[in-house]
Amino acid sequence: MLVVNLFTGFVFTVDRIKGYMRGPGIYAFYILAAVYISWGIGYLFLKRRVLRKTHLFSMLMMYVCNLGAVVFQFLFPSYLVEMIMTAMAELFVVLLVLRPENYLDYSTGLPSFKAYSEEIRKICTAKAKEKIIVMRLLNAAQLRRYLGEDKYYAFIGNIGRNIKKICTEKGLIFDMYFEQPGRIYMIIDNYDFDFEDLLHEIYIGLLSDIVEVETMGARIIPRFCEINYPDDITDMDTIINVGHQFHRIIPFDSLYNRAGDIINSDSFRIKNNMDLILNRAIREKKFEIYYQPIYSVKEKRFVSAEALIRLKDEEFGFVSPGLFIPAAEKKGLMIPIGDFVLESVFRFISENDFSALGLSYIELNLSVAQCLQGDLSDKILALEKKYHVNPAKVNLEITETTYENIGDVTNMNIKKLSENGFSFSLDDYGTGYSNMHRISRLPLKIIKIDKTMVDDMESSSGMSVMKNTVTMMKDIRKEIVCEGVETEEQLECLSGLGVDFIRGYFFSKPLPEKAFIAFIEKNNCVNV
């Protein structure tokens, strides 16, 4: 019609006297626009569950703005508002719906994890069959620090381009996304395509990039996981969790894995339901405190114990602290859990005659979140009064992580509690980067040497490190607890070095309250 209009003026004309004038052909455009608007609005209505409310509203406003402009210009032909309103409506959609600044990872040029999450949400809402591939670089964070930001992201961008090239040559229809620091996601429309057959070719394609980086001294460790929606997984949260967790569940040397095998493992079921497990445990007080005896080398008996939190869920069974503690820290639940530990330990001390048992104190760990509480010291002092517990019977542990991030609030809590008779120890010494000068300035009674240093004593260098560590701690008048002792050889060696206390499976695993009391009553009656 527009081509014909060049010769006939059927749609519109422009002259020097009347200016822009519409012809009868313009109504054909209105009819086509009416059909398109009706179809578009109807389609938006049918797919309204896929779109967020703000997106749905923005797209509907595009039609409303255009329709309003058409009516206005039809009634007042001299005001040419249709095109400007069309441009404004499309700008409105770009700013509120597409929002490229929120959905693009500018370091790699790939769509971001937010865009991936949004696409997964749409797939699950529309029940569309899709194949999802996740590639995870296991050492991405270390690699980025080693190579530097520019070289690392250039490396990632090159990997993305190579994978795109290979998949495009195979005729796959797909989108690719990137999540910091080192995950690449692919959503593939070719549901029946066997991606595992293509994996070898992709991996060979990656080798050239990997070799180039590894010549610089860096090591690349990629892992792949295939998720078929909805055959393997039927909900968005599980798809996201599999992408984040699969590399922690599979064997370390397993290059390619299928989600169907992963989601049936106990470890994934627990991790995927961790919110439910933690909230239920806090609400129903499902946590339990176990106590692991600590042996005094000098007195030849058990003089204390460390309080350790345990969780047994009614549905998932025993949940390892290595799983629920990091999850609780991430979810901001360490304060209620820490409050439970404090209350339980003070109650336990008040209910037992420590003098008769030969026990001096119980050690319990304070999390970083607890140490940053302004009222932590007041909370502990209130428990002291409530249970009439001598502060000397409680030793509070802070980890190297807490110590390295110590601030004014933490410092104030430590100082106030120390002034009121509570002692402190530094836990997990040897896993971080301790500064001896700062350690000597803190009111620490005990330094707890981590199991990794104990295990390293098998080597001559490890033994030298242990000897020097013990000597340094003795020089600054700190008592030493060695953790994770499992053999008689380790016990004899540490005793010979002058370590004060020893804790580990050689003596006992952590025990529930009653079993711990029975153990102490039995073993403190004779020399061990």
C-alpha positions as CSV (number, residue, x, y, z in Angstrom):
1,M,0.0,0.0,0.0
2,L,2.8,2.4,0.8
3,V,4.6,1.6,-2.5
4,V,1.3,2.2,-4.4
5,N,0.9,5.4,-2.4
6,L,4.0,6.8,-4.1
7,F,2.0,6.9,-7.4
8,T,-1.7,7.3,-6.3
9,G,-1.7,9.1,-2.9
10,F,-4.2,6.4,-1.8
11,V,-2.9,6.4,1.9
12,F,-1.7,10.0,2.4
13,T,-0.5,13.0,0.5
14,V,1.7,16.0,1.4
15,D,1.6,19.3,-0.4
16,R,2.8,22.8,0.2
17,I,-0.7,24.3,0.9
18,K,-2.6,21.6,2.9
19,G,0.4,19.8,4.4
20,Y,-0.1,16.2,5.5
21,M,-3.5,14.8,4.4
22,R,-4.8,11.3,4.8
23,G,-6.5,9.3,2.1
24,P,-9.1,6.5,2.2
25,G,-6.3,3.8,2.3
26,I,-5.4,4.9,5.9
27,Y,-8.4,3.0,7.2
28,A,-6.8,-0.3,6.0
29,F,-4.0,0.4,8.4
30,Y,-6.5,1.1,11.2
31,I,-8.2,-2.2,10.5
32,L,-4.8,-4.1,10.6
33,A,-3.9,-2.3,13.8
34,A,-7.2,-3.2,15.4
35,V,-6.6,-6.8,14.6
36,Y,-3.1,-6.7,16.0
37,I,-4.1,-4.9,19.2
38,S,-7.0,-7.4,19.7
39,W,-4.7,-10.4,19.2
40,G,-1.9,-8.8,21.3
41,I,-4.2,-8.1,24.3
42,G,-5.8,-11.5,24.0
43,Y,-2.4,-13.2,24.0
44,L,-1.2,-11.1,27.0
45,F,-4.4,-12.3,28.8
46,L,-3.7,-15.9,28.0
47,K,0.0,-15.7,29.1
48,R,-0.6,-13.4,32.1
49,R,0.7,-16.0,34.6
50,V,4.1,-16.0,32.8
51,L,4.6,-12.2,33.2
52,R,5.2,-10.3,36.3
53,K,2.4,-7.7,37.2
54,T,4.7,-4.7,36.3
55,H,5.6,-6.3,33.0
56,L,2.0,-7.1,32.2
57,F,0.9,-3.6,33.1
58,S,3.7,-2.0,31.0
59,M,2.8,-4.0,27.9
60,L,-0.9,-3.3,28.2
61,M,0.0,0.4,28.5
62,M,1.7,0.2,25.2
63,Y,-1.6,-0.7,23.6
64,V,-3.5,1.8,25.7
65,C,-1.1,4.7,24.6
66,N,-1.3,3.7,21.0
67,L,-5.1,3.3,21.0
68,G,-5.5,6.7,22.7
69,A,-3.2,8.4,20.2
70,V,-5.1,6.9,17.2
71,V,-8.5,8.0,18.6
72,F,-7.1,11.5,19.3
73,Q,-5.5,12.0,15.9
74,F,-8.6,10.6,14.2
75,L,-10.7,13.3,15.9
76,F,-8.1,16.0,15.5
77,P,-6.2,15.2,12.3
78,S,-4.0,18.3,12.5
79,Y,-2.3,17.0,15.7
80,L,0.2,14.3,14.6
81,V,0.6,12.4,17.9
82,E,0.4,8.7,16.8
83,M,4.1,8.2,16.1
84,I,5.4,10.0,19.1
85,M,3.1,8.0,21.4
86,T,4.2,4.8,19.7
87,A,7.9,5.7,20.4
88,M,7.1,6.6,24.0
89,A,5.1,3.4,24.5
90,E,8.0,1.3,23.2
91,L,10.5,3.3,25.4
92,F,8.2,2.6,28.4
93,V,8.5,-1.2,27.6
94,V,12.3,-1.1,27.2
95,L,12.7,0.7,30.5
96,L,10.2,-1.3,32.6
97,V,10.2,-4.7,30.9
98,L,13.4,-5.4,29.0
99,R,15.7,-3.4,31.4
100,P,19.0,-4.5,29.9
101,E,21.0,-3.0,32.7
102,N,19.5,-5.6,35.1
103,Y,19.7,-8.6,32.8
104,L,23.1,-8.3,31.3
105,D,26.5,-9.2,32.8
106,Y,28.7,-6.5,31.4
107,S,31.9,-8.2,32.3
108,T,31.2,-11.0,29.8
109,G,28.5,-9.6,27.5
110,L,26.2,-12.5,28.3
111,P,22.8,-12.3,29.9
112,S,23.0,-12.4,33.7
113,F,21.8,-14.9,36.3
114,K,18.8,-12.7,36.9
115,A,17.8,-13.1,33.2
116,Y,18.4,-16.9,33.6
117,S,16.2,-17.0,36.7
118,E,13.5,-15.1,35.0
119,E,13.6,-17.4,32.0
120,I,13.4,-20.5,34.3
121,R,10.4,-18.9,36.0
122,K,8.6,-18.5,32.6
123,I,9.5,-22.0,31.5
124,C,8.0,-23.5,34.7
125,T,4.9,-21.3,34.5
126,A,4.3,-22.2,30.9
127,K,5.2,-25.9,31.5
128,A,7.5,-25.7,28.4
129,K,9.9,-28.6,27.8
130,E,13.5,-27.4,27.9
131,K,17.0,-28.9,28.3
132,I,19.2,-26.9,30.7
133,I,23.0,-27.3,30.8
134,V,25.1,-25.9,33.7
135,M,28.8,-25.5,33.4
136,R,30.6,-24.7,36.6
137,L,34.3,-23.8,37.0
138,L,35.1,-25.2,40.4
139,N,38.0,-22.9,41.1
140,A,36.5,-19.8,39.4
141,A,37.1,-17.4,42.4
142,Q,40.8,-18.4,42.7
143,L,41.2,-18.2,38.9
144,R,39.8,-14.7,38.8
145,R,42.2,-13.5,41.5
146,Y,45.2,-15.2,39.8
147,L,44.5,-14.0,36.3
148,G,43.1,-10.6,37.2
149,E,39.6,-9.3,36.2
150,D,40.4,-8.5,32.5
151,K,42.1,-11.7,31.6
152,Y,39.6,-13.9,33.5
153,Y,36.5,-12.4,31.8
154,A,38.2,-12.5,28.4
155,F,38.8,-16.2,29.1
156,I,35.1,-16.7,30.1
157,G,33.9,-14.7,27.0
158,N,36.0,-16.9,24.8
159,I,34.6,-20.1,26.3
160,G,31.1,-18.8,25.7
161,R,31.8,-18.0,22.1
162,N,33.4,-21.4,21.5
163,I,30.4,-23.2,23.0
164,K,28.0,-21.0,21.0
165,K,29.8,-21.8,17.8
166,I,29.8,-25.6,18.3
167,C,26.1,-25.6,19.4
168,T,25.0,-23.4,16.5
169,E,26.8,-25.7,14.0
170,K,24.8,-28.6,15.4
171,G,21.5,-26.7,14.7
172,L,20.6,-26.2,18.4
173,I,18.3,-23.4,19.4
174,F,19.5,-22.1,22.7
175,D,20.2,-19.1,25.0
176,M,23.3,-18.7,27.1
177,Y,23.7,-17.0,30.5
178,F,26.5,-16.2,33.0
179,E,26.6,-16.1,36.8
180,Q,29.5,-14.7,38.8
181,P,32.1,-16.0,39.5
182,G,32.1,-19.0,37.1
183,R,28.8,-20.6,36.0
184,I,27.5,-20.7,32.4
185,Y,23.9,-21.8,31.8
186,M,22.4,-22.9,28.5
187,I,18.6,-23.3,27.9
188,I,18.2,-25.5,24.8
189,D,14.9,-25.8,22.9
190,N,16.0,-29.1,21.3
191,Y,14.6,-31.2,24.2
192,D,15.4,-34.6,22.6
193,F,19.0,-33.8,21.7
194,D,21.6,-35.9,23.5
195,F,23.9,-33.2,24.9
196,E,26.3,-35.8,26.3
197,D,27.3,-36.8,22.7
198,L,28.3,-33.2,22.1
199,L,30.1,-32.8,25.4
200,H,33.3,-34.4,24.2
201,E,33.5,-31.9,21.2
202,I,32.8,-29.0,23.6
203,Y,35.5,-30.1,26.0
204,I,38.0,-30.5,23.2
205,G,37.1,-27.0,22.1
206,L,37.7,-25.7,25.6
207,L,41.1,-27.4,25.8
208,S,42.8,-24.7,23.6
209,D,41.6,-22.0,26.0
210,I,42.4,-24.1,29.0
211,V,45.9,-24.9,27.8
212,E,46.6,-21.2,27.1
213,V,45.5,-20.3,30.7
214,E,47.3,-23.3,32.3
215,T,50.6,-22.3,30.7
216,M,50.3,-19.2,33.0
217,G,50.2,-21.6,36.0
218,A,46.5,-21.7,36.5
219,R,44.4,-24.8,36.7
220,I,40.9,-25.1,35.1
221,I,38.4,-27.5,36.6
222,P,35.1,-27.5,34.6
223,R,32.0,-29.6,35.6
224,F,28.7,-30.1,33.6
225,C,25.2,-31.0,34.7
226,E,22.1,-31.7,32.5
227,I,18.6,-30.8,33.7
228,N,15.6,-31.9,31.7
229,Y,12.4,-30.0,32.6
230,P,9.9,-31.3,33.5
231,D,11.2,-35.0,33.3
232,D,14.0,-34.5,35.9
233,I,12.7,-31.6,37.9
234,T,9.3,-29.9,38.1
235,D,9.8,-26.7,40.0
236,M,12.0,-23.5,39.6
237,D,13.6,-23.6,43.1
238,T,15.0,-27.1,42.6
239,I,16.4,-26.2,39.1
240,I,18.2,-23.2,40.6
241,N,19.5,-25.3,43.6
242,V,20.8,-28.1,41.3
243,G,22.7,-25.5,39.3
244,H,24.3,-24.2,42.5
245,Q,24.8,-27.5,44.4
246,F,25.5,-30.3,41.9
247,H,29.3,-29.9,42.0
248,R,29.3,-30.4,45.8
249,I,27.3,-33.7,45.5
250,I,28.9,-35.5,42.6
251,P,32.3,-37.3,42.7
252,F,35.1,-34.8,42.3
253,D,36.4,-36.4,39.1
254,S,32.9,-36.7,37.5
255,L,32.9,-34.3,34.4
256,Y,29.2,-34.8,33.4
257,N,26.2,-35.5,35.4
258,R,22.4,-35.7,35.1
259,A,20.1,-34.0,37.5
260,G,17.9,-37.0,37.7
261,D,20.7,-38.9,39.5
262,I,21.6,-35.9,41.7
263,I,18.2,-35.1,43.1
264,N,17.7,-38.6,44.5
265,S,20.8,-38.3,46.7
266,D,20.2,-37.8,50.4
267,S,22.7,-34.9,50.4
268,F,20.8,-32.9,47.8
269,R,17.4,-33.6,49.3
270,I,18.7,-32.2,52.6
271,K,20.3,-29.1,50.9
272,N,17.2,-28.5,48.7
273,N,15.0,-28.5,51.8
274,M,17.3,-26.7,54.2
275,D,15.0,-23.8,54.7
276,L,12.2,-26.1,55.8
277,I,14.6,-28.1,58.0
278,L,16.1,-25.1,59.8
279,N,12.8,-23.3,60.3
280,R,11.2,-26.4,61.7
281,A,14.2,-27.1,63.9
282,I,14.1,-23.5,65.4
283,R,10.3,-23.5,65.7
284,E,10.0,-27.0,67.3
285,K,13.4,-26.9,69.1
286,K,14.8,-29.9,67.3
287,F,18.4,-29.1,68.0
288,E,20.4,-31.0,70.6
289,I,23.7,-30.3,72.3
290,Y,26.3,-33.0,72.3
291,Y,29.5,-32.8,74.5
292,Q,32.9,-34.1,73.4
293,P,35.3,-34.7,76.4
294,I,38.6,-32.8,76.6
295,Y,41.6,-34.7,78.2
296,S,44.2,-33.0,80.4
297,V,47.7,-34.3,79.7
298,K,49.0,-33.0,83.0
299,E,46.1,-34.3,85.2
300,K,45.6,-37.5,83.3
301,R,41.8,-37.1,83.3
302,F,39.0,-35.3,81.5
303,V,38.6,-31.8,82.8
304,S,36.2,-30.2,80.3
305,A,34.2,-30.7,77.2
306,E,33.2,-28.8,74.0
307,A,29.5,-28.2,73.4
308,L,28.6,-29.1,69.8
309,I,25.2,-28.6,68.2
310,R,23.4,-31.5,66.4
311,L,20.2,-31.7,64.4
312,K,18.1,-34.7,63.7
313,D,15.1,-34.0,61.5
314,E,11.9,-36.1,61.6
315,E,11.8,-36.4,57.8
316,F,15.4,-36.3,56.7
317,G,17.2,-37.8,59.7
318,F,20.6,-36.7,60.9
319,V,21.7,-33.4,59.3
320,S,25.4,-32.7,59.3
321,P,26.6,-29.4,61.0
322,G,28.7,-29.0,57.9
323,L,25.4,-28.6,55.9
324,F,23.1,-26.7,58.2
325,I,25.6,-24.3,59.9
326,P,26.7,-22.6,56.5
327,A,23.0,-22.6,55.5
328,A,22.0,-20.9,58.7
329,E,24.8,-18.3,58.4
330,K,23.6,-17.6,54.8
331,K,19.9,-17.2,56.0
332,G,20.7,-15.1,59.0
333,L,19.5,-17.8,61.5
334,M,22.7,-18.1,63.6
335,I,21.4,-15.8,66.3
336,P,18.4,-17.9,67.3
337,I,20.5,-21.1,67.0
338,G,23.3,-19.5,69.1
339,D,20.7,-18.5,71.7
340,F,19.6,-22.1,71.9
341,V,23.2,-23.3,72.5
342,L,23.9,-20.7,75.2
343,E,20.7,-21.5,77.1
344,S,21.3,-25.3,76.8
345,V,24.9,-25.1,78.1
346,F,24.1,-22.9,81.0
347,R,21.2,-25.1,82.0
348,F,23.4,-28.2,81.6
349,I,26.1,-26.7,83.9
350,S,23.5,-25.7,86.5
351,E,22.0,-29.2,86.6
352,N,25.2,-31.1,87.3
353,D,27.8,-31.1,90.1
354,F,31.0,-30.3,88.1
355,S,33.2,-30.7,91.2
356,A,32.1,-34.2,91.8
357,L,32.6,-35.0,88.1
358,G,36.0,-33.5,88.0
359,L,35.0,-31.0,85.3
360,S,36.2,-27.4,85.3
361,Y,34.3,-25.8,82.4
362,I,32.4,-26.2,79.2
363,E,33.5,-24.7,75.9
364,L,31.0,-23.3,73.5
365,N,31.5,-21.5,70.1
366,L,30.2,-18.0,69.4
367,S,29.4,-17.3,65.8
368,V,30.4,-14.1,63.9
369,A,26.7,-13.0,63.9
370,Q,26.5,-13.4,67.7
371,C,29.7,-11.5,68.3
372,L,28.3,-8.6,66.3
373,Q,25.3,-8.3,68.6
374,G,25.4,-5.2,70.7
375,D,23.6,-7.0,73.6
376,L,25.5,-10.3,73.5
377,S,27.3,-9.6,76.7
378,D,24.1,-8.6,78.5
379,K,22.4,-11.8,77.2
380,I,25.1,-14.0,78.6
381,L,25.2,-12.2,81.9
382,A,21.5,-12.6,82.2
383,L,21.9,-16.4,81.7
384,E,24.6,-16.4,84.4
385,K,22.1,-14.9,86.9
386,K,19.2,-17.1,85.7
387,Y,21.0,-20.4,86.2
388,H,23.4,-19.2,89.0
389,V,26.4,-20.4,87.0
390,N,29.9,-19.4,87.9
391,P,31.5,-17.7,84.9
392,A,34.6,-19.7,85.4
393,K,32.7,-22.8,84.3
394,V,32.1,-21.3,80.8
395,N,34.8,-20.8,78.1
396,L,33.6,-18.9,75.0
397,E,35.3,-19.7,71.7
398,I,35.7,-17.3,68.8
399,T,37.0,-18.6,65.5
400,E,39.8,-17.1,63.4
401,T,37.1,-15.7,61.0
402,T,35.6,-13.8,63.9
403,Y,39.0,-12.7,65.1
404,E,40.2,-11.5,61.7
405,N,37.0,-9.4,61.3
406,I,36.9,-8.1,64.9
407,G,35.3,-4.7,65.3
408,D,34.3,-2.3,68.0
409,V,31.1,-4.3,69.0
410,T,32.9,-7.6,69.2
411,N,35.8,-6.0,71.1
412,M,33.3,-4.5,73.6
413,N,31.5,-7.8,74.1
414,I,34.8,-9.7,74.7
415,K,36.1,-7.0,77.1
416,K,32.9,-6.9,79.1
417,L,32.5,-10.6,79.5
418,S,36.2,-11.0,80.4
419,E,35.8,-8.4,83.1
420,N,32.9,-10.5,84.5
421,G,35.0,-13.7,84.8
422,F,34.3,-15.4,81.4
423,S,37.4,-16.9,79.6
424,F,37.9,-16.9,75.9
425,S,39.7,-19.3,73.5
426,L,40.6,-19.0,69.8
427,D,39.2,-21.9,67.9
428,D,40.5,-23.5,64.7
429,Y,44.0,-22.0,64.9
430,G,45.9,-23.0,61.8
431,T,43.0,-22.6,59.3
432,G,43.5,-18.9,58.8
433,Y,46.2,-16.3,59.0
434,S,46.7,-15.5,62.6
435,N,48.9,-12.6,63.7
436,M,50.7,-13.5,66.9
437,H,50.9,-9.9,68.1
438,R,47.2,-9.5,67.9
439,I,46.6,-12.9,69.6
440,S,48.8,-11.8,72.5
441,R,46.7,-8.6,73.0
442,L,43.4,-10.4,73.1
443,P,42.1,-11.8,76.4
444,L,42.5,-15.4,75.2
445,K,43.0,-18.2,77.7
446,I,43.2,-21.1,75.3
447,I,44.4,-21.6,71.7
448,K,42.8,-24.5,69.9
449,I,44.9,-26.1,67.3
450,D,43.0,-27.4,64.3
451,K,42.9,-31.0,63.2
452,T,44.6,-30.2,59.9
453,M,47.8,-29.2,61.8
454,V,47.6,-32.4,63.9
455,D,47.3,-34.5,60.8
456,D,50.2,-32.7,59.1
457,M,52.6,-33.9,61.9
458,E,53.2,-37.1,59.8
459,S,55.5,-35.0,57.7
460,S,58.8,-33.5,59.0
461,S,57.7,-30.0,58.0
462,G,54.4,-30.4,59.7
463,M,56.1,-31.6,62.8
464,S,58.3,-28.5,62.8
465,V,55.3,-26.2,62.4
466,M,53.6,-27.9,65.4
467,K,56.7,-27.7,67.6
468,N,57.2,-24.0,66.8
469,T,53.5,-23.3,67.3
470,V,53.5,-24.9,70.8
471,T,56.7,-23.0,71.8
472,M,55.2,-19.7,70.7
473,M,51.9,-20.3,72.5
474,K,53.8,-21.2,75.7
475,D,55.9,-18.1,75.4
476,I,52.9,-15.9,75.5
477,R,51.3,-18.0,78.3
478,K,48.4,-19.5,76.4
479,E,47.0,-23.0,77.1
480,I,46.8,-25.3,74.1
481,V,44.1,-27.7,73.0
482,C,44.8,-30.0,70.1
483,E,41.7,-31.1,68.2
484,G,41.0,-34.1,66.1
485,V,43.4,-36.6,67.8
486,E,42.6,-40.1,66.6
487,T,45.6,-42.3,67.2
488,E,47.8,-43.2,70.2
489,E,50.9,-42.0,68.2
490,Q,49.4,-38.5,67.9
491,L,48.5,-38.5,71.6
492,E,52.0,-39.5,72.7
493,C,53.7,-37.0,70.3
494,L,51.5,-34.1,71.4
495,S,52.0,-35.0,75.1
496,G,55.7,-34.9,74.5
497,L,55.5,-31.5,73.0
498,G,53.9,-30.1,76.1
499,V,50.3,-29.6,74.8
500,D,47.9,-29.0,77.7
501,F,44.6,-30.6,76.5
502,I,43.6,-33.0,73.8
503,R,40.2,-33.7,72.2
504,G,39.3,-36.2,69.6
505,Y,37.9,-39.6,68.6
506,F,40.8,-41.4,70.2
507,F,39.0,-40.7,73.5
508,S,35.4,-40.3,72.5
509,K,33.1,-39.0,69.8
510,P,30.6,-36.2,70.8
511,L,28.0,-37.6,73.2
512,P,24.4,-36.6,74.3
513,E,24.1,-35.2,77.8
514,K,23.3,-38.4,79.6
515,A,25.9,-40.4,77.7
516,F,28.5,-37.8,78.4
517,I,27.9,-37.7,82.1
518,A,28.1,-41.5,82.2
519,F,31.4,-41.4,80.3
520,I,32.9,-38.9,82.7
521,E,31.7,-40.8,85.8
522,K,33.2,-44.0,84.5
523,N,36.6,-42.6,83.2
524,N,37.4,-39.9,85.8
525,C,37.4,-42.6,88.5
526,V,40.7,-44.0,87.2
527,N,43.7,-42.7,85.2
528,V,43.1,-42.9,81.5
